[in-house]
Amino acid sequence: MTIDNAPGAPLDAAALDQLFLTARTHNKWRDIPVSDDLLRQVAELSKWGPTSANASPARFVFVRSPEAKAKLGPLLSEGNRAKSLAAPATVIVAYDTEFPDKLPKLFPHVDARPWFAGNPALIEETGVRNSSLQGAYFILAARALGLDTGAMSGFDKAGVDAAFFPEGKVKSNFLINIGYGDPAGLFERLPRLDFDEYARID
């Protein structure tokens, strides 16, 4: 039983479909522009998802100009190149290895910088884990705002880092194509594991 207007009330079926159940990873894109303002809205919505110590290490680069696509294209795997170049934008989800410098702003009630000082392994682990979370929030934010996405690995990570983050402080994690998907390019939906194959309640 649910209570109308109660805090934490479930989303309706249409919202769950849009976010999860009928949402798909797209490979083909309709020729419909996506404005800078809408891309900004996606990023601004996604930033409210939780991260460790509110560290928010993710950094996003929207690759959309012909010049930026020309840099990215040769660094993509063959299977990802055409669909990425056709997408209105490809988002590089990366993480800032200097994210602890932002902690006084983001986690002001305690000085958390010493937690990471001199510990590059913890910085790497925190950066990768939480930028992955933030990339997932980004996908859900895009879907919530009516856009489609296609997340990808399959790129030259060192090449992307050199081309887009030459100072060496930011490291790429994965890519997301974003726009309005063409259902004609969808593959048959793949199965998922049954609950007892991936989870248990102790």
C-alpha positions as CSV (number, residue, x, y, z in Angstrom):
1,M,0.0,0.0,0.0
2,T,1.2,3.5,-0.8
3,I,0.1,6.8,0.7
4,D,-0.5,9.6,-1.8
5,N,1.9,12.5,-1.6
6,A,3.9,10.8,1.2
7,P,7.7,11.4,1.3
8,G,9.3,8.6,-0.6
9,A,6.2,7.6,-2.5
10,P,7.0,5.4,-5.5
11,L,7.2,6.8,-9.0
12,D,4.4,5.8,-11.3
13,A,4.8,3.1,-13.9
14,A,5.5,5.5,-16.8
15,A,8.4,7.1,-14.9
16,L,9.8,3.6,-14.1
17,D,9.6,2.7,-17.7
18,Q,11.3,5.9,-18.8
19,L,14.2,5.4,-16.4
20,F,14.6,1.6,-16.4
21,L,12.1,-0.8,-17.7
22,T,11.7,0.3,-21.4
23,A,14.7,2.6,-21.5
24,R,17.4,1.2,-23.8
25,T,21.1,1.7,-24.7
26,H,21.0,3.4,-28.1
27,N,23.3,2.8,-31.1
28,K,21.6,5.0,-33.7
29,W,20.5,8.7,-33.4
30,R,17.8,10.8,-34.9
31,D,18.8,14.1,-36.5
32,I,17.3,16.2,-33.7
33,P,19.5,18.8,-32.1
34,V,20.2,18.8,-28.3
35,S,20.8,22.3,-27.0
36,D,23.6,23.4,-24.7
37,D,21.0,24.4,-22.2
38,L,19.5,20.9,-22.1
39,L,23.0,19.3,-21.7
40,R,23.6,21.7,-18.8
41,Q,20.3,20.7,-17.2
42,V,21.3,17.0,-17.4
43,A,24.6,17.7,-15.7
44,E,23.1,20.0,-13.1
45,L,20.5,17.3,-12.2
46,S,23.0,14.5,-12.0
47,K,25.3,16.4,-9.6
48,W,22.8,15.8,-6.7
49,G,23.5,12.1,-6.5
50,P,25.5,11.0,-3.5
51,T,29.3,10.4,-3.6
52,S,31.8,9.5,-0.9
53,A,32.3,12.5,1.4
54,N,30.4,14.5,-1.2
55,A,33.7,14.5,-3.1
56,S,32.1,14.7,-6.6
57,P,35.2,13.7,-8.5
58,A,33.5,13.3,-11.9
59,R,34.3,15.8,-14.7
60,F,32.3,15.8,-17.9
61,V,33.4,16.9,-21.3
62,F,30.6,17.2,-24.0
63,V,32.2,16.4,-27.3
64,R,29.9,18.0,-29.9
65,S,31.8,20.4,-32.2
66,P,33.3,19.1,-35.4
67,E,36.7,19.9,-34.1
68,A,36.2,18.0,-30.8
69,K,34.6,15.0,-32.7
70,A,37.7,15.0,-35.1
71,K,39.9,14.6,-32.0
72,L,37.8,11.9,-30.5
73,G,36.9,9.8,-33.6
74,P,40.3,8.2,-34.2
75,L,40.5,7.2,-30.5
76,L,37.3,5.2,-30.6
77,S,37.1,1.5,-31.3
78,E,35.8,0.6,-34.7
79,G,32.4,-0.5,-33.3
80,N,31.9,2.7,-31.4
81,R,33.2,5.3,-34.0
82,A,30.3,5.7,-36.4
83,K,27.5,5.9,-33.8
84,S,29.5,8.3,-31.6
85,L,30.3,10.6,-34.5
86,A,26.5,10.6,-35.4
87,A,25.4,11.3,-31.9
88,P,24.6,15.0,-31.0
89,A,27.2,14.7,-28.2
90,T,29.5,12.2,-26.7
91,V,30.2,12.8,-23.0
92,I,33.6,11.9,-21.6
93,V,33.0,10.8,-18.0
94,A,36.3,11.4,-16.2
95,Y,37.6,12.0,-12.7
96,D,39.8,14.7,-11.3
97,T,42.8,13.3,-9.4
98,E,42.9,16.6,-7.5
99,F,39.3,16.3,-6.2
100,P,40.5,16.6,-2.6
101,D,41.2,20.3,-3.2
102,K,37.5,20.8,-3.6
103,L,36.6,19.2,-0.2
104,P,36.7,22.4,1.8
105,K,33.8,23.6,-0.3
106,L,32.0,20.3,-0.7
107,F,32.5,18.7,2.8
108,P,33.0,21.8,5.0
109,H,32.2,20.4,8.4
110,V,35.5,18.6,8.6
111,D,38.9,18.9,6.8
112,A,38.8,15.7,4.8
113,R,41.9,16.5,2.7
114,P,44.3,14.6,5.0
115,W,42.3,11.4,4.3
116,F,43.7,11.5,0.8
117,A,47.1,13.2,1.3
118,G,50.0,11.1,0.0
119,N,47.6,8.3,-0.9
120,P,47.3,8.1,-4.7
121,A,45.8,4.6,-4.5
122,L,42.9,5.9,-2.4
123,I,42.5,8.9,-4.7
124,E,42.4,6.6,-7.7
125,E,39.9,4.2,-6.1
126,T,37.6,7.0,-4.9
127,G,37.8,8.8,-8.3
128,V,37.0,5.7,-10.3
129,R,34.2,4.4,-8.0
130,N,32.5,7.8,-7.6
131,S,32.8,9.0,-11.1
132,S,31.2,5.7,-12.2
133,L,28.4,6.5,-9.8
134,Q,28.1,10.0,-11.2
135,G,28.1,8.7,-14.8
136,A,25.2,6.4,-13.8
137,Y,23.4,9.4,-12.3
138,F,24.0,11.2,-15.6
139,I,22.3,8.5,-17.6
140,L,19.3,8.5,-15.3
141,A,19.1,12.4,-15.4
142,A,19.3,12.3,-19.2
143,R,16.5,9.8,-19.4
144,A,14.4,11.8,-16.9
145,L,14.7,14.8,-19.1
146,G,13.6,12.9,-22.2
147,L,16.9,12.0,-23.8
148,D,18.5,8.7,-24.7
149,T,21.9,7.5,-24.0
150,G,24.5,4.9,-25.0
151,A,27.3,4.2,-22.5
152,M,30.5,2.7,-23.8
153,S,34.0,1.5,-23.1
154,G,36.0,0.8,-26.2
155,F,38.3,3.8,-26.6
156,D,42.0,4.6,-26.3
157,K,42.0,5.9,-22.7
158,A,45.6,7.2,-22.9
159,G,44.8,8.9,-26.2
160,V,41.6,10.5,-24.8
161,D,43.5,11.7,-21.7
162,A,46.2,13.3,-23.8
163,A,43.8,14.9,-26.2
164,F,41.2,16.3,-23.8
165,F,43.1,16.4,-20.4
166,P,46.7,17.3,-21.4
167,E,47.6,18.6,-17.9
168,G,47.4,15.1,-16.7
169,K,45.2,15.8,-13.6
170,V,41.9,14.4,-15.0
171,K,41.6,10.8,-16.2
172,S,38.9,9.4,-18.4
173,N,36.6,6.6,-17.1
174,F,33.9,5.9,-19.8
175,L,31.9,7.5,-22.6
176,I,28.2,8.2,-23.0
177,N,26.5,9.1,-26.3
178,I,23.5,11.3,-25.7
179,G,20.6,12.5,-27.9
180,Y,17.3,11.2,-29.3
181,G,17.7,7.5,-30.1
182,D,16.4,5.9,-33.3
183,P,14.6,2.7,-32.3
184,A,15.6,1.2,-35.7
185,G,19.1,0.9,-34.4
186,L,18.2,-1.1,-31.2
187,F,19.3,-4.7,-30.8
188,E,17.0,-7.3,-29.3
189,R,16.9,-6.7,-25.5
190,L,19.2,-9.0,-23.7
191,P,18.1,-11.0,-20.7
192,R,19.0,-10.2,-17.1
193,L,19.8,-12.5,-14.2
194,D,17.0,-13.7,-11.9
195,F,17.0,-12.2,-8.4
196,D,18.5,-15.2,-6.7
197,E,21.3,-15.3,-9.2
198,Y,22.7,-11.9,-8.2
199,A,21.3,-11.1,-4.8
200,R,20.4,-12.5,-1.4
201,I,18.8,-11.0,1.7
202,D,20.6,-12.1,4.8
